[in-house]
Amino acid sequence: MTISPLFSEHQFIGFPVSSSISPLPWQKSGTKTMISYAVMNQGDHPVSVRLEISPNSFDSFIDSEEIVAAKEMKVLVPSRFLKWTRISASTQQSTGLGKIDVYVQAQSIGMS
């Protein structure tokens, strides 16, 4: 029996972003040893992206927040541990619409 890291990934391609905060689905991260969110802004305007954590997938806490410039990428990693994590995003301009690609990548320990 070998203990090794197991990799998992979820992709949210072309997620629409407006001036209202839009959350992606919660990710169950309680069993992960590491989780990161790569956010690529495909739009022409900056996007505000926040990483939220939750003990129950209802009540949330903003763990970190970043501005992702047009055509740029940022990586967000939780600095605190709770069972659930997700990304929420909004455009920086009240009239602008945007689009982001989000890659959720995680590792956990498994046996094979």
C-alpha positions as CSV (number, residue, x, y, z in Angstrom):
1,M,0.0,0.0,0.0
2,T,1.3,3.4,-1.0
3,I,0.3,6.8,0.4
4,S,0.4,9.5,-2.3
5,P,-1.3,12.8,-3.1
6,L,-4.5,12.6,-5.1
7,F,-5.2,15.5,-7.5
8,S,-8.7,16.9,-8.3
9,E,-9.8,19.8,-10.5
10,H,-13.0,21.7,-11.3
11,Q,-13.2,24.2,-14.2
12,F,-15.6,27.0,-14.6
13,I,-14.9,28.4,-18.0
14,G,-16.6,31.6,-19.3
15,F,-18.2,32.4,-15.9
16,P,-20.2,35.7,-16.5
17,V,-19.4,38.6,-14.2
18,S,-21.4,41.8,-13.7
19,S,-21.3,44.7,-11.1
20,S,-23.3,42.4,-8.8
21,I,-21.3,39.9,-6.8
22,S,-21.7,36.5,-8.4
23,P,-20.6,33.4,-6.4
24,L,-19.4,30.1,-7.9
25,P,-20.6,26.9,-6.3
26,W,-19.1,25.9,-3.0
27,Q,-16.3,23.4,-3.1
28,K,-16.0,20.9,-0.2
29,S,-12.4,21.5,0.8
30,G,-12.4,19.9,4.3
31,T,-10.6,16.8,3.1
32,K,-8.1,18.6,1.0
33,T,-4.5,19.1,2.1
34,M,-4.1,22.0,-0.4
35,I,-6.6,23.9,-2.6
36,S,-6.0,26.8,-5.0
37,Y,-8.1,28.9,-7.3
38,A,-6.5,30.2,-10.6
39,V,-8.7,33.0,-11.9
40,M,-8.1,34.2,-15.5
41,N,-9.9,37.5,-16.4
42,Q,-11.0,37.0,-20.1
43,G,-12.7,40.4,-20.1
44,D,-11.5,44.0,-21.0
45,H,-12.1,45.5,-17.5
46,P,-10.7,44.7,-14.0
47,V,-12.6,42.2,-11.9
48,S,-12.8,42.0,-8.1
49,V,-12.4,38.4,-6.9
50,R,-12.8,37.2,-3.4
51,L,-12.1,33.9,-1.8
52,E,-14.7,32.9,0.7
53,I,-14.6,30.2,3.3
54,S,-17.5,28.6,5.3
55,P,-18.1,26.1,8.0
56,N,-21.5,25.1,6.6
57,S,-21.8,26.4,3.0
58,F,-24.3,29.0,4.2
59,D,-22.4,31.5,6.4
60,S,-19.3,32.8,4.7
61,F,-16.2,34.8,5.6
62,I,-14.0,36.6,3.0
63,D,-10.6,35.1,3.4
64,S,-8.9,37.2,0.7
65,E,-9.8,39.6,-2.1
66,E,-7.8,40.5,-5.3
67,I,-8.3,42.7,-8.3
68,V,-7.6,40.8,-11.5
69,A,-6.6,43.1,-14.4
70,A,-8.0,42.5,-17.9
71,K,-6.4,39.5,-19.6
72,E,-4.4,38.7,-16.4
73,M,-4.4,35.8,-14.0
74,K,-4.2,35.6,-10.2
75,V,-4.0,32.6,-7.9
76,L,-5.9,32.6,-4.6
77,V,-5.1,30.2,-1.8
78,P,-7.1,30.1,1.5
79,S,-5.0,31.3,4.4
80,R,-7.6,29.9,6.9
81,F,-9.2,26.4,7.1
82,L,-12.9,25.8,7.0
83,K,-14.8,22.9,5.3
84,W,-16.1,24.9,2.3
85,T,-14.5,27.4,-0.1
86,R,-15.7,29.3,-3.2
87,I,-14.9,32.3,-5.4
88,S,-17.2,35.3,-5.8
89,A,-16.6,37.9,-8.4
90,S,-17.8,41.3,-9.7
91,T,-16.7,43.8,-12.3
92,Q,-15.0,47.1,-11.2
93,Q,-17.2,49.1,-13.5
94,S,-21.0,49.5,-12.9
95,T,-21.9,49.1,-16.6
96,G,-19.2,46.6,-17.6
97,L,-19.7,42.9,-18.1
98,G,-16.9,40.4,-17.8
99,K,-16.0,36.8,-18.1
100,I,-13.6,34.7,-16.0
101,D,-12.2,31.2,-16.2
102,V,-11.7,29.6,-12.8
103,Y,-9.6,26.5,-12.2
104,V,-10.0,24.9,-8.8
105,Q,-7.2,22.5,-8.1
106,A,-6.7,20.4,-5.0
107,Q,-4.7,17.7,-3.4
108,S,-5.6,15.2,-0.8
109,I,-3.8,12.2,0.7
110,G,-4.9,8.8,-0.5
111,M,-3.8,5.2,-0.6
112,S,-3.3,3.1,-3.7
